[in-house]
Amino acid sequence: MPSRFGPKSWMLSGTAAIAVLLPCLASAALGEPEASVAADGAQLQGSITASNQAAFRLHEIQLTSGTLVREYAGLDGTVFAITWHGPYVPNLRQLLGRYFDEYVGAAKAPHADHHHLQVRQSDLVVESSGHMRAFNGRAYLPQAIPGGVSIGDLL
């Protein structure tokens, strides 16, 4: 008896599964493994340079928009902080990963003005400010910051 599913249907379902899983696998978002920082560079259409610091590795992604994104990974290989500076805010959904919804929820709360935003929770801190063509910010996981690294080191 012939199968109801031909080779094309298996190929289509396999392609669909990859398409669904790819965003989860391709993100070096906050709290995720450093090994996939290259995927962020590709997704954000930027070029990457990396350097070793005493207590972390720094990956700089220069976006074609002119914005510079820095991803900080501890020696354990986990991205513990992200900063950005430039004329445009980068794709925060991509960079914050699983913390994006928490950020959006906290950002909806009343705050002083629309040029500055601070989200301070026990597991996530996001500070963002700026105006047209001049934005900067940082997001970090307080519990994941390596010993000997200060918040001021995250520029």
Residue pairs with C-beta under 8 A, 6 or more apart in sequence:
25 36
25 39
26 36
26 39
26 42
26 43
27 36
27 39
27 40
27 43
27 94
27 97
28 34
28 35
28 36
28 37
28 38
28 39
28 40
28 59
28 71
28 79
29 40
29 79
29 94
29 95
29 96
29 97
29 98
29 99
30 79
30 80
30 81
30 82
30 95
30 96
30 97
30 98
30 99
30 124
30 139
30 140
30 141
31 78
31 79
31 80
31 97
31 98
31 99
31 141
31 144
32 78
32 79
32 97
33 77
33 78
33 79
34 57
34 59
34 71
34 73
34 77
34 78
34 79
35 77
37 48
37 50
37 59
37 61
37 71
37 73
37 79
38 48
40 61
40 69
40 71
40 94
40 95
41 47
41 48
41 61
43 91
43 94
44 61
44 63
44 69
44 90
44 91
44 94
45 63
45 64
46 61
46 62
46 63
46 64
46 69
47 61
47 62
48 59
48 60
48 61
48 62
49 59
49 60
49 62
50 57
50 58
50 59
50 60
51 57
51 58
51 60
52 58
54 148
55 74
55 75
55 146
55 147
55 148
55 149
56 72
56 73
56 74
56 75
56 80
56 146
56 149
57 72
57 73
57 75
58 70
58 71
58 72
58 73
59 70
59 71
59 72
59 73
60 68
60 69
60 70
61 68
61 69
61 70
61 71
62 68
63 69
63 86
63 88
63 90
65 86
65 87
65 88
65 90
66 86
66 87
66 88
67 84
67 85
67 86
67 87
67 88
67 89
67 90
67 135
68 84
68 85
68 86
69 82
69 83
69 84
69 90
69 95
70 82
70 83
70 84
70 154
70 155
71 79
71 81
71 82
71 95
72 79
72 80
72 81
72 82
72 83
72 140
72 154
73 79
73 80
74 80
74 144
74 145
74 146
75 146
78 144
80 140
80 141
80 144
80 145
80 146
81 138
81 139
81 140
81 141
81 145
81 154
82 95
82 96
82 138
82 139
82 140
83 136
83 137
83 138
83 139
83 154
83 155
84 90
84 95
84 135
84 136
84 137
84 138
85 135
85 136
86 135
86 136
87 133
87 134
87 135
88 133
88 135
89 128
89 130
89 135
89 137
92 100
92 103
92 139
93 100
95 139
96 103
96 126
96 139
99 124
99 139
99 141
102 121
102 123
102 124
103 119
103 124
103 126
103 139
106 119
106 121
106 126
107 117
107 119
107 126
111 117
111 118
115 129
115 130
115 131
116 128
116 129
117 126
117 127
117 128
117 129
117 137
118 125
118 126
118 127
118 128
119 125
119 126
119 127
122 142
122 143
123 141
123 142
123 143
124 139
124 140
124 141
124 142
125 138
125 139
125 140
125 141
125 142
126 137
126 138
126 139
127 137
127 138
127 139
128 135
128 136
128 137
129 135
129 136
129 137
130 136
130 137
138 154
140 151
140 154
145 151
